[in-house]
Amino acid sequence: MCLTGRVYASDGSVVLSSERTGTTLEAVGSEVAGNLIAKGADDLLASSRRT
């Protein structure tokens, strides 16, 4: 299976993306989430909540 995850800034100025392929949903989802967090998705989401 293949999963693509994206996080967008509320104004569209930033797009973070991650794609992984694997055999279990849990592993693929964790890898995509971890990669997005490593790219700054948590900060991006926090800043969009403030606006």
Full PDB file with SEQRES, HELIX, SHEET, SSBOND, CRYST1, ORIGX, SCALE, CONECT and MASTER records, all heavy atoms in Angstrom:
SEQRES   1 A   51  MET CYS LEU THR GLY ARG VAL TYR ALA SER ASP GLY SER          
SEQRES   2 A   51  VAL VAL LEU SER SER GLU ARG THR GLY THR THR LEU GLU          
SEQRES   3 A   51  ALA VAL GLY SER GLU VAL ALA GLY ASN LEU ILE ALA LYS          
SEQRES   4 A   51  GLY ALA ASP ASP LEU LEU ALA SER SER ARG ARG THR              
HELIX    1 AA1 LEU A   25  ALA A   38  1                                  14    
HELIX    2 AA2 ALA A   41  ARG A   50  1                                  10    
SHEET    1 AA1 2 CYS A   2  TYR A   8  0                                        
SHEET    2 AA1 2 VAL A  15  THR A  21 -1                                        
CRYST1    1.000    1.000    1.000  90.00  90.00  90.00 P 1           1          
ORIGX1      1.000000  0.000000  0.000000        0.00000                         
ORIGX2      0.000000  1.000000  0.000000        0.00000                         
ORIGX3      0.000000  0.000000  1.000000        0.00000                         
SCALE1      1.000000  0.000000  0.000000        0.00000                         
SCALE2      0.000000  1.000000  0.000000        0.00000                         
SCALE3      0.000000  0.000000  1.000000        0.00000                         
ATOM      1  N   MET A   1       0.830  -1.170   0.000  1.00  0.00           N  
ATOM      2  CA  MET A   1       0.000   0.000   0.000  1.00  0.00           C  
ATOM      3  C   MET A   1       0.877   1.236   0.000  1.00  0.00           C  
ATOM      4  O   MET A   1       2.022   1.191   0.441  1.00  0.00           O  
ATOM      5  CB  MET A   1      -0.942  -0.017   1.183  1.00  0.00           C  
ATOM      6  CG  MET A   1      -0.328   0.370   2.487  1.00  0.00           C  
ATOM      7  SD  MET A   1      -1.457   0.249   3.875  1.00  0.00           S  
ATOM      8  CE  MET A   1      -1.866  -1.469   3.800  1.00  0.00           C  
ATOM      9  N   CYS A   2       0.326   2.312  -0.492  1.00  0.00           N  
ATOM     10  CA  CYS A   2       1.044   3.585  -0.574  1.00  0.00           C  
ATOM     11  C   CYS A   2       0.192   4.662   0.092  1.00  0.00           C  
ATOM     12  O   CYS A   2      -1.019   4.709  -0.114  1.00  0.00           O  
ATOM     13  CB  CYS A   2       1.312   3.939  -2.031  1.00  0.00           C  
ATOM     14  SG  CYS A   2       2.229   5.469  -2.216  1.00  0.00           S  
ATOM     15  N   LEU A   3       0.829   5.501   0.898  1.00  0.00           N  
ATOM     16  CA  LEU A   3       0.130   6.579   1.584  1.00  0.00           C  
ATOM     17  C   LEU A   3       0.870   7.886   1.344  1.00  0.00           C  
ATOM     18  O   LEU A   3       2.095   7.940   1.484  1.00  0.00           O  
ATOM     19  CB  LEU A   3       0.059   6.300   3.088  1.00  0.00           C  
ATOM     20  CG  LEU A   3      -0.564   7.389   3.962  1.00  0.00           C  
ATOM     21  CD1 LEU A   3      -2.052   7.532   3.652  1.00  0.00           C  
ATOM     22  CD2 LEU A   3      -0.350   7.077   5.430  1.00  0.00           C  
ATOM     23  N   THR A   4       0.129   8.901   0.974  1.00  0.00           N  
ATOM     24  CA  THR A   4       0.674  10.250   0.836  1.00  0.00           C  
ATOM     25  C   THR A   4      -0.004  11.136   1.869  1.00  0.00           C  
ATOM     26  O   THR A   4      -1.231  11.113   1.987  1.00  0.00           O  
ATOM     27  CB  THR A   4       0.416  10.818  -0.567  1.00  0.00           C  
ATOM     28  OG1 THR A   4       1.029   9.964  -1.527  1.00  0.00           O  
ATOM     29  CG2 THR A   4       0.986  12.222  -0.708  1.00  0.00           C  
ATOM     30  N   GLY A   5       0.790  11.890   2.607  1.00  0.00           N  
ATOM     31  CA  GLY A   5       0.257  12.836   3.577  1.00  0.00           C  
ATOM     32  C   GLY A   5       0.750  14.225   3.239  1.00  0.00           C  
ATOM     33  O   GLY A   5       1.889  14.400   2.799  1.00  0.00           O  
ATOM     34  N   ARG A   6      -0.124  15.201   3.418  1.00  0.00           N  
ATOM     35  CA  ARG A   6       0.246  16.597   3.157  1.00  0.00           C  
ATOM     36  C   ARG A   6      -0.295  17.487   4.261  1.00  0.00           C  
ATOM     37  O   ARG A   6      -1.388  17.269   4.764  1.00  0.00           O  
ATOM     38  CB  ARG A   6      -0.302  17.052   1.816  1.00  0.00           C  
ATOM     39  CG  ARG A   6       0.370  16.394   0.648  1.00  0.00           C  
ATOM     40  CD  ARG A   6      -0.010  17.061  -0.669  1.00  0.00           C  
ATOM     41  NE  ARG A   6       0.657  16.386  -1.763  1.00  0.00           N  
ATOM     42  CZ  ARG A   6       0.123  15.401  -2.480  1.00  0.00           C  
ATOM     43  NH1 ARG A   6      -1.102  14.986  -2.212  1.00  0.00           N  
ATOM     44  NH2 ARG A   6       0.799  14.840  -3.450  1.00  0.00           N  
ATOM     45  N   VAL A   7       0.486  18.503   4.605  1.00  0.00           N  
ATOM     46  CA  VAL A   7       0.075  19.525   5.551  1.00  0.00           C  
ATOM     47  C   VAL A   7       0.293  20.862   4.865  1.00  0.00           C  
ATOM     48  O   VAL A   7       1.373  21.122   4.338  1.00  0.00           O  
ATOM     49  CB  VAL A   7       0.886  19.450   6.867  1.00  0.00           C  
ATOM     50  CG1 VAL A   7       0.467  20.563   7.810  1.00  0.00           C  
ATOM     51  CG2 VAL A   7       0.713  18.087   7.520  1.00  0.00           C  
ATOM     52  N   TYR A   8      -0.750  21.689   4.869  1.00  0.00           N  
ATOM     53  CA  TYR A   8      -0.708  22.985   4.193  1.00  0.00           C  
ATOM     54  C   TYR A   8      -0.799  24.117   5.209  1.00  0.00           C  
ATOM     55  O   TYR A   8      -1.548  24.014   6.184  1.00  0.00           O  
ATOM     56  CB  TYR A   8      -1.905  23.140   3.244  1.00  0.00           C  
ATOM     57  CG  TYR A   8      -1.946  22.166   2.110  1.00  0.00           C  
ATOM     58  CD1 TYR A   8      -2.472  20.885   2.278  1.00  0.00           C  
ATOM     59  CD2 TYR A   8      -1.473  22.517   0.858  1.00  0.00           C  
ATOM     60  CE1 TYR A   8      -2.513  19.991   1.229  1.00  0.00           C  
ATOM     61  CE2 TYR A   8      -1.517  21.627  -0.206  1.00  0.00           C  
ATOM     62  CZ  TYR A   8      -2.037  20.364  -0.004  1.00  0.00           C  
ATOM     63  OH  TYR A   8      -2.081  19.476  -1.047  1.00  0.00           O  
ATOM     64  N   ALA A   9      -0.068  25.194   4.947  1.00  0.00           N  
ATOM     65  CA  ALA A   9      -0.258  26.422   5.724  1.00  0.00           C  
ATOM     66  C   ALA A   9      -1.640  26.968   5.383  1.00  0.00           C  
ATOM     67  O   ALA A   9      -2.149  26.759   4.276  1.00  0.00           O  
ATOM     68  CB  ALA A   9       0.816  27.457   5.380  1.00  0.00           C  
ATOM     69  N   SER A  10      -2.261  27.656   6.327  1.00  0.00           N  
ATOM     70  CA  SER A  10      -3.620  28.159   6.100  1.00  0.00           C  
ATOM     71  C   SER A  10      -3.701  29.108   4.908  1.00  0.00           C  
ATOM     72  O   SER A  10      -4.736  29.189   4.247  1.00  0.00           O  
ATOM     73  CB  SER A  10      -4.161  28.838   7.353  1.00  0.00           C  
ATOM     74  OG  SER A  10      -3.316  29.898   7.748  1.00  0.00           O  
ATOM     75  N   ASP A  11      -2.601  29.788   4.583  1.00  0.00           N  
ATOM     76  CA  ASP A  11      -2.611  30.696   3.429  1.00  0.00           C  
ATOM     77  C   ASP A  11      -2.039  30.038   2.167  1.00  0.00           C  
ATOM     78  O   ASP A  11      -1.914  30.679   1.127  1.00  0.00           O  
ATOM     79  CB  ASP A  11      -1.845  31.981   3.739  1.00  0.00           C  
ATOM     80  CG  ASP A  11      -0.359  31.760   3.995  1.00  0.00           C  
ATOM     81  OD1 ASP A  11       0.105  30.599   3.948  1.00  0.00           O  
ATOM     82  OD2 ASP A  11       0.340  32.754   4.246  1.00  0.00           O  
ATOM     83  N   GLY A  12      -1.679  28.772   2.261  1.00  0.00           N  
ATOM     84  CA  GLY A  12      -1.157  28.048   1.101  1.00  0.00           C  
ATOM     85  C   GLY A  12       0.296  28.327   0.772  1.00  0.00           C  
ATOM     86  O   GLY A  12       0.813  27.824  -0.222  1.00  0.00           O  
ATOM     87  N   SER A  13       0.973  29.084   1.613  1.00  0.00           N  
ATOM     88  CA  SER A  13       2.355  29.463   1.308  1.00  0.00           C  
ATOM     89  C   SER A  13       3.352  28.323   1.531  1.00  0.00           C  
ATOM     90  O   SER A  13       4.456  28.348   0.990  1.00  0.00           O  
ATOM     91  CB  SER A  13       2.771  30.670   2.151  1.00  0.00           C  
ATOM     92  OG  SER A  13       2.736  30.344   3.532  1.00  0.00           O  
ATOM     93  N   VAL A  14       2.964  27.338   2.330  1.00  0.00           N  
ATOM     94  CA  VAL A  14       3.844  26.203   2.623  1.00  0.00           C  
ATOM     95  C   VAL A  14       3.048  24.916   2.450  1.00  0.00           C  
ATOM     96  O   VAL A  14       1.909  24.822   2.906  1.00  0.00           O  
ATOM     97  CB  VAL A  14       4.380  26.268   4.071  1.00  0.00           C  
ATOM     98  CG1 VAL A  14       5.251  25.069   4.381  1.00  0.00           C  
ATOM     99  CG2 VAL A  14       5.141  27.561   4.315  1.00  0.00           C  
ATOM    100  N   VAL A  15       3.675  23.945   1.792  1.00  0.00           N  
ATOM    101  CA  VAL A  15       3.089  22.610   1.667  1.00  0.00           C  
ATOM    102  C   VAL A  15       4.160  21.598   2.033  1.00  0.00           C  
ATOM    103  O   VAL A  15       5.241  21.594   1.451  1.00  0.00           O  
ATOM    104  CB  VAL A  15       2.599  22.329   0.227  1.00  0.00           C  
ATOM    105  CG1 VAL A  15       2.043  20.919   0.124  1.00  0.00           C  
ATOM    106  CG2 VAL A  15       1.581  23.354  -0.217  1.00  0.00           C  
ATOM    107  N   LEU A  16       3.866  20.771   3.010  1.00  0.00           N  
ATOM    108  CA  LEU A  16       4.766  19.685   3.396  1.00  0.00           C  
ATOM    109  C   LEU A  16       4.143  18.388   2.909  1.00  0.00           C  
ATOM    110  O   LEU A  16       2.938  18.189   3.040  1.00  0.00           O  
ATOM    111  CB  LEU A  16       4.936  19.638   4.912  1.00  0.00           C  
ATOM    112  CG  LEU A  16       5.435  20.914   5.576  1.00  0.00           C  
ATOM    113  CD1 LEU A  16       5.464  20.735   7.090  1.00  0.00           C  
ATOM    114  CD2 LEU A  16       6.802  21.285   5.049  1.00  0.00           C  
ATOM    115  N   SER A  17       4.959  17.515   2.356  1.00  0.00           N  
ATOM    116  CA  SER A  17       4.439  16.281   1.794  1.00  0.00           C  
ATOM    117  C   SER A  17       5.356  15.112   2.134  1.00  0.00           C  
ATOM    118  O   SER A  17       6.572  15.261   2.222  1.00  0.00           O  
ATOM    119  CB  SER A  17       4.322  16.425   0.273  1.00  0.00           C  
ATOM    120  OG  SER A  17       3.769  15.259  -0.297  1.00  0.00           O  
ATOM    121  N   SER A  18       4.749  13.958   2.304  1.00  0.00           N  
ATOM    122  CA  SER A  18       5.496  12.736   2.555  1.00  0.00           C  
ATOM    123  C   SER A  18       4.739  11.572   1.931  1.00  0.00           C  
ATOM    124  O   SER A  18       3.516  11.520   1.997  1.00  0.00           O  
ATOM    125  CB  SER A  18       5.665  12.505   4.054  1.00  0.00           C  
ATOM    126  OG  SER A  18       6.368  11.302   4.300  1.00  0.00           O  
ATOM    127  N   GLU A  19       5.469  10.645   1.340  1.00  0.00           N  
ATOM    128  CA  GLU A  19       4.855   9.461   0.747  1.00  0.00           C  
ATOM    129  C   GLU A  19       5.668   8.241   1.114  1.00  0.00           C  
ATOM    130  O   GLU A  19       6.900   8.256   1.048  1.00  0.00           O  
ATOM    131  CB  GLU A  19       4.789   9.602  -0.772  1.00  0.00           C  
ATOM    132  CG  GLU A  19       4.103   8.440  -1.453  1.00  0.00           C  
ATOM    133  CD  GLU A  19       3.929   8.651  -2.943  1.00  0.00           C  
ATOM    134  OE1 GLU A  19       3.463   9.731  -3.337  1.00  0.00           O  
ATOM    135  OE2 GLU A  19       4.281   7.741  -3.698  1.00  0.00           O  
ATOM    136  N   ARG A  20       4.991   7.188   1.523  1.00  0.00           N  
ATOM    137  CA  ARG A  20       5.656   5.943   1.886  1.00  0.00           C  
ATOM    138  C   ARG A  20       4.856   4.766   1.352  1.00  0.00           C  
ATOM    139  O   ARG A  20       3.643   4.829   1.220  1.00  0.00           O  
ATOM    140  CB  ARG A  20       5.768   5.794   3.404  1.00  0.00           C  
ATOM    141  CG  ARG A  20       6.695   6.796   4.051  1.00  0.00           C  
ATOM    142  CD  ARG A  20       8.149   6.536   3.669  1.00  0.00           C  
ATOM    143  NE  ARG A  20       9.050   7.395   4.373  1.00  0.00           N  
ATOM    144  CZ  ARG A  20       9.460   8.584   3.936  1.00  0.00           C  
ATOM    145  NH1 ARG A  20       9.037   9.058   2.800  1.00  0.00           N  
ATOM    146  NH2 ARG A  20      10.311   9.304   4.643  1.00  0.00           N  
ATOM    147  N   THR A  21       5.564   3.689   1.093  1.00  0.00           N  
ATOM    148  CA  THR A  21       4.965   2.440   0.655  1.00  0.00           C  
ATOM    149  C   THR A  21       5.384   1.348   1.626  1.00  0.00           C  
ATOM    150  O   THR A  21       6.527   1.324   2.084  1.00  0.00           O  
ATOM    151  CB  THR A  21       5.448   2.083  -0.766  1.00  0.00           C  
ATOM    152  OG1 THR A  21       5.091   3.146  -1.645  1.00  0.00           O  
ATOM    153  CG2 THR A  21       4.821   0.800  -1.265  1.00  0.00           C  
ATOM    154  N   GLY A  22       4.475   0.471   1.963  1.00  0.00           N  
ATOM    155  CA  GLY A  22       4.791  -0.623   2.872  1.00  0.00           C  
ATOM    156  C   GLY A  22       3.692  -1.660   2.879  1.00  0.00           C  
ATOM    157  O   GLY A  22       2.744  -1.591   2.097  1.00  0.00           O  
ATOM    158  N   THR A  23       3.806  -2.588   3.814  1.00  0.00           N  
ATOM    159  CA  THR A  23       2.851  -3.695   3.850  1.00  0.00           C  
ATOM    160  C   THR A  23       1.803  -3.566   4.941  1.00  0.00           C  
ATOM    161  O   THR A  23       0.767  -4.214   4.867  1.00  0.00           O  
ATOM    162  CB  THR A  23       3.591  -5.039   4.038  1.00  0.00           C  
ATOM    163  OG1 THR A  23       4.383  -4.965   5.221  1.00  0.00           O  
ATOM    164  CG2 THR A  23       4.482  -5.325   2.836  1.00  0.00           C  
ATOM    165  N   THR A  24       2.063  -2.744   5.977  1.00  0.00           N  
ATOM    166  CA  THR A  24       1.061  -2.573   7.027  1.00  0.00           C  
ATOM    167  C   THR A  24       0.676  -1.112   7.156  1.00  0.00           C  
ATOM    168  O   THR A  24       1.524  -0.213   7.101  1.00  0.00           O  
ATOM    169  CB  THR A  24       1.562  -3.076   8.390  1.00  0.00           C  
ATOM    170  OG1 THR A  24       2.661  -2.276   8.815  1.00  0.00           O  
ATOM    171  CG2 THR A  24       1.971  -4.542   8.324  1.00  0.00           C  
ATOM    172  N   LEU A  25      -0.601  -0.887   7.340  1.00  0.00           N  
ATOM    173  CA  LEU A  25      -1.122   0.475   7.445  1.00  0.00           C  
ATOM    174  C   LEU A  25      -0.490   1.225   8.607  1.00  0.00           C  
ATOM    175  O   LEU A  25      -0.114   2.386   8.478  1.00  0.00           O  
ATOM    176  CB  LEU A  25      -2.641   0.431   7.606  1.00  0.00           C  
ATOM    177  CG  LEU A  25      -3.357   1.764   7.723  1.00  0.00           C  
ATOM    178  CD1 LEU A  25      -3.109   2.613   6.482  1.00  0.00           C  
ATOM    179  CD2 LEU A  25      -4.840   1.564   7.945  1.00  0.00           C  
ATOM    180  N   GLU A  26      -0.341   0.551   9.741  1.00  0.00           N  
ATOM    181  CA  GLU A  26       0.219   1.210  10.925  1.00  0.00           C  
ATOM    182  C   GLU A  26       1.642   1.694  10.686  1.00  0.00           C  
ATOM    183  O   GLU A  26       2.001   2.819  11.043  1.00  0.00           O  
ATOM    184  CB  GLU A  26       0.183   0.269  12.133  1.00  0.00           C  
ATOM    185  CG  GLU A  26      -1.200  -0.040  12.629  1.00  0.00           C  
ATOM    186  CD  GLU A  26      -1.879  -1.178  11.846  1.00  0.00           C  
ATOM    187  OE1 GLU A  26      -1.215  -1.824  10.997  1.00  0.00           O  
ATOM    188  OE2 GLU A  26      -3.072  -1.411  12.073  1.00  0.00           O  
ATOM    189  N   ALA A  27       2.467   0.863  10.056  1.00  0.00           N  
ATOM    190  CA  ALA A  27       3.860   1.237   9.806  1.00  0.00           C  
ATOM    191  C   ALA A  27       3.957   2.371   8.796  1.00  0.00           C  
ATOM    192  O   ALA A  27       4.706   3.328   8.997  1.00  0.00           O  
ATOM    193  CB  ALA A  27       4.657   0.023   9.312  1.00  0.00           C  
ATOM    194  N   VAL A  28       3.184   2.272   7.725  1.00  0.00           N  
ATOM    195  CA  VAL A  28       3.213   3.309   6.695  1.00  0.00           C  
ATOM    196  C   VAL A  28       2.712   4.630   7.269  1.00  0.00           C  
ATOM    197  O   VAL A  28       3.322   5.686   7.061  1.00  0.00           O  
ATOM    198  CB  VAL A  28       2.389   2.878   5.459  1.00  0.00           C  
ATOM    199  CG1 VAL A  28       2.255   4.006   4.460  1.00  0.00           C  
ATOM    200  CG2 VAL A  28       3.017   1.659   4.801  1.00  0.00           C  
ATOM    201  N   GLY A  29       1.616   4.582   8.021  1.00  0.00           N  
ATOM    202  CA  GLY A  29       1.078   5.795   8.630  1.00  0.00           C  
ATOM    203  C   GLY A  29       2.042   6.436   9.607  1.00  0.00           C  
ATOM    204  O   GLY A  29       2.214   7.661   9.624  1.00  0.00           O  
ATOM    205  N   SER A  30       2.693   5.620  10.410  1.00  0.00           N  
ATOM    206  CA  SER A  30       3.673   6.144  11.370  1.00  0.00           C  
ATOM    207  C   SER A  30       4.863   6.781  10.663  1.00  0.00           C  
ATOM    208  O   SER A  30       5.356   7.829  11.095  1.00  0.00           O  
ATOM    209  CB  SER A  30       4.167   5.028  12.286  1.00  0.00           C  
ATOM    210  OG  SER A  30       3.143   4.618  13.142  1.00  0.00           O  
ATOM    211  N   GLU A  31       5.320   6.169   9.591  1.00  0.00           N  
ATOM    212  CA  GLU A  31       6.447   6.730   8.840  1.00  0.00           C  
ATOM    213  C   GLU A  31       6.078   8.061   8.196  1.00  0.00           C  
ATOM    214  O   GLU A  31       6.866   9.013   8.238  1.00  0.00           O  
ATOM    215  CB  GLU A  31       6.914   5.742   7.771  1.00  0.00           C  
ATOM    216  CG  GLU A  31       7.634   4.541   8.341  1.00  0.00           C  
ATOM    217  CD  GLU A  31       8.095   3.581   7.256  1.00  0.00           C  
ATOM    218  OE1 GLU A  31       8.353   4.018   6.121  1.00  0.00           O  
ATOM    219  OE2 GLU A  31       8.199   2.378   7.558  1.00  0.00           O  
ATOM    220  N   VAL A  32       4.896   8.131   7.599  1.00  0.00           N  
ATOM    221  CA  VAL A  32       4.458   9.389   6.980  1.00  0.00           C  
ATOM    222  C   VAL A  32       4.315  10.471   8.048  1.00  0.00           C  
ATOM    223  O   VAL A  32       4.801  11.593   7.877  1.00  0.00           O  
ATOM    224  CB  VAL A  32       3.137   9.197   6.197  1.00  0.00           C  
ATOM    225  CG1 VAL A  32       2.523  10.535   5.801  1.00  0.00           C  
ATOM    226  CG2 VAL A  32       3.394   8.346   4.951  1.00  0.00           C  
ATOM    227  N   ALA A  33       3.666  10.143   9.153  1.00  0.00           N  
ATOM    228  CA  ALA A  33       3.489  11.127  10.228  1.00  0.00           C  
ATOM    229  C   ALA A  33       4.833  11.587  10.786  1.00  0.00           C  
ATOM    230  O   ALA A  33       5.056  12.789  10.976  1.00  0.00           O  
ATOM    231  CB  ALA A  33       2.632  10.533  11.336  1.00  0.00           C  
ATOM    232  N   GLY A  34       5.726  10.649  11.039  1.00  0.00           N  
ATOM    233  CA  GLY A  34       7.042  11.002  11.566  1.00  0.00           C  
ATOM    234  C   GLY A  34       7.832  11.880  10.623  1.00  0.00           C  
ATOM    235  O   GLY A  34       8.497  12.836  11.044  1.00  0.00           O  
ATOM    236  N   ASN A  35       7.734  11.592   9.337  1.00  0.00           N  
ATOM    237  CA  ASN A  35       8.443  12.390   8.351  1.00  0.00           C  
ATOM    238  C   ASN A  35       7.873  13.804   8.277  1.00  0.00           C  
ATOM    239  O   ASN A  35       8.625  14.788   8.211  1.00  0.00           O  
ATOM    240  CB  ASN A  35       8.375  11.714   6.976  1.00  0.00           C  
ATOM    241  CG  ASN A  35       9.238  12.377   5.959  1.00  0.00           C  
ATOM    242  OD1 ASN A  35       8.751  13.172   5.156  1.00  0.00           O  
ATOM    243  ND2 ASN A  35      10.526  12.066   5.963  1.00  0.00           N  
ATOM    244  N   LEU A  36       6.547  13.930   8.319  1.00  0.00           N  
ATOM    245  CA  LEU A  36       5.929  15.259   8.289  1.00  0.00           C  
ATOM    246  C   LEU A  36       6.291  16.061   9.540  1.00  0.00           C  
ATOM    247  O   LEU A  36       6.580  17.253   9.455  1.00  0.00           O  
ATOM    248  CB  LEU A  36       4.411  15.139   8.144  1.00  0.00           C  
ATOM    249  CG  LEU A  36       3.935  14.707   6.760  1.00  0.00           C  
ATOM    250  CD1 LEU A  36       2.458  14.339   6.795  1.00  0.00           C  
ATOM    251  CD2 LEU A  36       4.195  15.786   5.731  1.00  0.00           C  
ATOM    252  N   ILE A  37       6.311  15.405  10.684  1.00  0.00           N  
ATOM    253  CA  ILE A  37       6.708  16.088  11.919  1.00  0.00           C  
ATOM    254  C   ILE A  37       8.162  16.546  11.821  1.00  0.00           C  
ATOM    255  O   ILE A  37       8.501  17.669  12.207  1.00  0.00           O  
ATOM    256  CB  ILE A  37       6.470  15.183  13.138  1.00  0.00           C  
ATOM    257  CG1 ILE A  37       4.971  15.024  13.377  1.00  0.00           C  
ATOM    258  CG2 ILE A  37       7.169  15.735  14.381  1.00  0.00           C  
ATOM    259  CD1 ILE A  37       4.609  13.941  14.371  1.00  0.00           C  
ATOM    260  N   ALA A  38       9.027  15.697  11.286  1.00  0.00           N  
ATOM    261  CA  ALA A  38      10.436  16.064  11.119  1.00  0.00           C  
ATOM    262  C   ALA A  38      10.606  17.249  10.177  1.00  0.00           C  
ATOM    263  O   ALA A  38      11.554  18.034  10.317  1.00  0.00           O  
ATOM    264  CB  ALA A  38      11.228  14.871  10.587  1.00  0.00           C  
ATOM    265  N   LYS A  39       9.688  17.411   9.242  1.00  0.00           N  
ATOM    266  CA  LYS A  39       9.738  18.531   8.301  1.00  0.00           C  
ATOM    267  C   LYS A  39       9.116  19.800   8.881  1.00  0.00           C  
ATOM    268  O   LYS A  39       9.155  20.848   8.253  1.00  0.00           O  
ATOM    269  CB  LYS A  39       9.007  18.176   7.004  1.00  0.00           C  
ATOM    270  CG  LYS A  39       9.721  17.138   6.169  1.00  0.00           C  
ATOM    271  CD  LYS A  39       8.933  16.864   4.898  1.00  0.00           C  
ATOM    272  CE  LYS A  39       9.678  15.922   3.978  1.00  0.00           C  
ATOM    273  NZ  LYS A  39       8.939  15.714   2.706  1.00  0.00           N  
ATOM    274  N   GLY A  40       8.496  19.705  10.073  1.00  0.00           N  
ATOM    275  CA  GLY A  40       7.941  20.894  10.710  1.00  0.00           C  
ATOM    276  C   GLY A  40       6.432  20.986  10.704  1.00  0.00           C  
ATOM    277  O   GLY A  40       5.870  22.048  10.958  1.00  0.00           O  
ATOM    278  N   ALA A  41       5.743  19.883  10.454  1.00  0.00           N  
ATOM    279  CA  ALA A  41       4.278  19.919  10.380  1.00  0.00           C  
ATOM    280  C   ALA A  41       3.646  20.349  11.699  1.00  0.00           C  
ATOM    281  O   ALA A  41       2.654  21.091  11.692  1.00  0.00           O  
ATOM    282  CB  ALA A  41       3.738  18.558   9.963  1.00  0.00           C  
ATOM    283  N   ASP A  42       4.217  19.925  12.829  1.00  0.00           N  
ATOM    284  CA  ASP A  42       3.630  20.309  14.110  1.00  0.00           C  
ATOM    285  C   ASP A  42       3.690  21.820  14.320  1.00  0.00           C  
ATOM    286  O   ASP A  42       2.721  22.436  14.772  1.00  0.00           O  
ATOM    287  CB  ASP A  42       4.271  19.555  15.269  1.00  0.00           C  
ATOM    288  CG  ASP A  42       5.788  19.622  15.289  1.00  0.00           C  
ATOM    289  OD1 ASP A  42       6.384  20.087  14.298  1.00  0.00           O  
ATOM    290  OD2 ASP A  42       6.383  19.207  16.294  1.00  0.00           O  
ATOM    291  N   ASP A  43       4.789  22.448  13.941  1.00  0.00           N  
ATOM    292  CA  ASP A  43       4.901  23.908  14.049  1.00  0.00           C  
ATOM    293  C   ASP A  43       3.946  24.600  13.080  1.00  0.00           C  
ATOM    294  O   ASP A  43       3.325  25.612  13.421  1.00  0.00           O  
ATOM    295  CB  ASP A  43       6.330  24.363  13.765  1.00  0.00           C  
ATOM    296  CG  ASP A  43       7.306  23.885  14.824  1.00  0.00           C  
ATOM    297  OD1 ASP A  43       6.886  23.687  15.985  1.00  0.00           O  
ATOM    298  OD2 ASP A  43       8.487  23.717  14.489  1.00  0.00           O  
ATOM    299  N   LEU A  44       3.834  24.065  11.883  1.00  0.00           N  
ATOM    300  CA  LEU A  44       2.947  24.646  10.880  1.00  0.00           C  
ATOM    301  C   LEU A  44       1.492  24.588  11.353  1.00  0.00           C  
ATOM    302  O   LEU A  44       0.752  25.569  11.241  1.00  0.00           O  
ATOM    303  CB  LEU A  44       3.102  23.903   9.550  1.00  0.00           C  
ATOM    304  CG  LEU A  44       2.380  24.456   8.351  1.00  0.00           C  
ATOM    305  CD1 LEU A  44       2.830  25.875   8.012  1.00  0.00           C  
ATOM    306  CD2 LEU A  44       2.588  23.554   7.149  1.00  0.00           C  
ATOM    307  N   LEU A  45       1.083  23.457  11.896  1.00  0.00           N  
ATOM    308  CA  LEU A  45      -0.280  23.325  12.401  1.00  0.00           C  
ATOM    309  C   LEU A  45      -0.519  24.243  13.598  1.00  0.00           C  
ATOM    310  O   LEU A  45      -1.580  24.870  13.710  1.00  0.00           O  
ATOM    311  CB  LEU A  45      -0.569  21.872  12.772  1.00  0.00           C  
ATOM    312  CG  LEU A  45      -0.662  20.903  11.598  1.00  0.00           C  
ATOM    313  CD1 LEU A  45      -0.711  19.478  12.110  1.00  0.00           C  
ATOM    314  CD2 LEU A  45      -1.864  21.212  10.745  1.00  0.00           C  
ATOM    315  N   ALA A  46       0.451  24.344  14.481  1.00  0.00           N  
ATOM    316  CA  ALA A  46       0.312  25.225  15.647  1.00  0.00           C  
ATOM    317  C   ALA A  46       0.163  26.683  15.222  1.00  0.00           C  
ATOM    318  O   ALA A  46      -0.657  27.413  15.765  1.00  0.00           O  
ATOM    319  CB  ALA A  46       1.505  25.056  16.589  1.00  0.00           C  
ATOM    320  N   SER A  47       0.940  27.088  14.231  1.00  0.00           N  
ATOM    321  CA  SER A  47       0.849  28.488  13.779  1.00  0.00           C  
ATOM    322  C   SER A  47      -0.471  28.751  13.077  1.00  0.00           C  
ATOM    323  O   SER A  47      -1.008  29.851  13.168  1.00  0.00           O  
ATOM    324  CB  SER A  47       2.025  28.840  12.863  1.00  0.00           C  
ATOM    325  OG  SER A  47       1.931  28.171  11.630  1.00  0.00           O  
ATOM    326  N   SER A  48      -1.036  27.769  12.416  1.00  0.00           N  
ATOM    327  CA  SER A  48      -2.324  27.999  11.747  1.00  0.00           C  
ATOM    328  C   SER A  48      -3.461  28.101  12.750  1.00  0.00           C  
ATOM    329  O   SER A  48      -4.460  28.748  12.474  1.00  0.00           O  
ATOM    330  CB  SER A  48      -2.604  26.893  10.718  1.00  0.00           C  
ATOM    331  OG  SER A  48      -2.889  25.674  11.349  1.00  0.00           O  
ATOM    332  N   ARG A  49      -3.309  27.486  13.917  1.00  0.00           N  
ATOM    333  CA  ARG A  49      -4.334  27.597  14.962  1.00  0.00           C  
ATOM    334  C   ARG A  49      -4.351  28.988  15.588  1.00  0.00           C  
ATOM    335  O   ARG A  49      -5.357  29.419  16.115  1.00  0.00           O  
ATOM    336  CB  ARG A  49      -4.091  26.549  16.045  1.00  0.00           C  
ATOM    337  CG  ARG A  49      -4.480  25.169  15.626  1.00  0.00           C  
ATOM    338  CD  ARG A  49      -4.369  24.206  16.818  1.00  0.00           C  
ATOM    339  NE  ARG A  49      -3.960  22.919  16.290  1.00  0.00           N  
ATOM    340  CZ  ARG A  49      -2.809  22.333  16.501  1.00  0.00           C  
ATOM    341  NH1 ARG A  49      -1.895  22.893  17.256  1.00  0.00           N  
ATOM    342  NH2 ARG A  49      -2.526  21.163  15.972  1.00  0.00           N  
ATOM    343  N   ARG A  50      -3.211  29.681  15.517  1.00  0.00           N  
ATOM    344  CA  ARG A  50      -3.100  31.020  16.108  1.00  0.00           C  
ATOM    345  C   ARG A  50      -3.682  32.097  15.216  1.00  0.00           C  
ATOM    346  O   ARG A  50      -3.906  33.203  15.651  1.00  0.00           O  
ATOM    347  CB  ARG A  50      -1.642  31.347  16.401  1.00  0.00           C  
ATOM    348  CG  ARG A  50      -1.116  30.609  17.599  1.00  0.00           C  
ATOM    349  CD  ARG A  50       0.311  31.003  17.895  1.00  0.00           C  
ATOM    350  NE  ARG A  50       1.082  29.770  17.802  1.00  0.00           N  
ATOM    351  CZ  ARG A  50       2.249  29.634  17.209  1.00  0.00           C  
ATOM    352  NH1 ARG A  50       2.815  30.655  16.639  1.00  0.00           N  
ATOM    353  NH2 ARG A  50       2.844  28.479  17.181  1.00  0.00           N  
ATOM    354  N   THR A  51      -3.895  31.773  13.937  1.00  0.00           N  
ATOM    355  CA  THR A  51      -4.399  32.806  13.013  1.00  0.00           C  
ATOM    356  C   THR A  51      -5.888  32.766  12.887  1.00  0.00           C  
ATOM    357  O   THR A  51      -6.561  31.892  13.310  1.00  0.00           O  
ATOM    358  CB  THR A  51      -3.780  32.633  11.614  1.00  0.00           C  
ATOM    359  OG1 THR A  51      -4.088  31.321  11.119  1.00  0.00           O  
ATOM    360  CG2 THR A  51      -2.287  32.849  11.652  1.00  0.00           C  
TER     361      THR A  51                                                      
MASTER        0    0    0    2    2    0    0    6  360    1    0    4          
END                                                                             
